[in-house]
Amino acid sequence: MQVYQIRIKLYMLTDVALNRIQTNLTAFIDKGFLENEELLQMHEENKFKNYCYDLPYPIEKDKIYKKGKIYTVTIRTIDPRLAKYFQEVCVNSYTDEVKGLTSEIRIIPKKVIDSIYTLTPVILKDDKGYWRKHMQLAEFENQLKVNLIKKWNAFTGEKLSEDFNLYTLLEFLNETPVPMEYKSIKLLGDKIRLQIADNETAQKLAYMALGTGLLNMNSRGAGYVNYRWQ
């Protein structure tokens, strides 16, 4: 498994507020799927999408992306077909708000990962709403781990044992829930940091998470993580 990182230069065609940019980025990324039947079918299936993306940078002080300025968005994936799509097709896409300009691609090398930390909030999708209102911390932690195992199993066809430690420390970086707008509603999530355990399974799942994101709604901009090597 390899994690592909694609950085796309975006030209803003209009002003967009920070709290709306993920909706606009999702529309920008999704548009090109309509032109590829195989990718469109994959995207519409109820399964893991195996990509994630961060917020465009730099972020303006007034939290408004400016018309006429150029920003960079980073997309990561473990699927080589998607990597090619993001690099070659997505970069030429445009919406009423943003237009792709150029792209560059690299493979993130495999090294021992010390920790991963979220740049966009992790969202635990649940019919009951924000997890803290009805769930204990132990269940949240279990969902973090099981979600990554399911993503690994689905992509590789393997069946990982759940008998291992994924991390030695979970740290919440927010004092109050972090909102994320999606289809005109606000979902609540968290910014977290995980100190990754020093075992083979934990390390390979942490590496995969760089390309898939943590928990749910990664293809909508949630759960994107960055990393620190040992």
C-alpha angles and dihedrals in degrees: 000000000000130000112224118204119200121186115198126193110224127201114208113228093186140008112280126188117232093243090057100042096090090056090051093046091050090053090048093050094042096050095076092053088072089067095055117060095198094050092042091054091048091048094051095048118099097248141098111298095206098217138089138178141200134225117284114261147257094043111213119239091239090048094241121120106223129235111246095023128112123232135176126236122190119214122187131191141165092212113091091203090057091045089057091046094051092046100045110021107025092051090063094048126102142182133190088277108036141024128199117235114171139348140203127194135203138164115241106234121238111248133146106288117220097185145342125212133187124251092182122036122273110239121205101200110216135154089232094059130233109023097229091066095063110008136075121232091249091060092048090051091049090052090053091055099039092048091057092046091052091050091051093047093047094050100041102030089233127124112227121204113242091215100105140084113256096189142001097214135029115194126185110216097192129070094201131029115284113231124221121187117227126167092344094309131099119237119196123225144150141248109230143174125211124200099213119229119242100245132104098249095048091048096051092046091049090051090049090050089063087067102033105033127225126291119336142345094028092150087057092056103269129128099018110162137196125203148221121210124217 
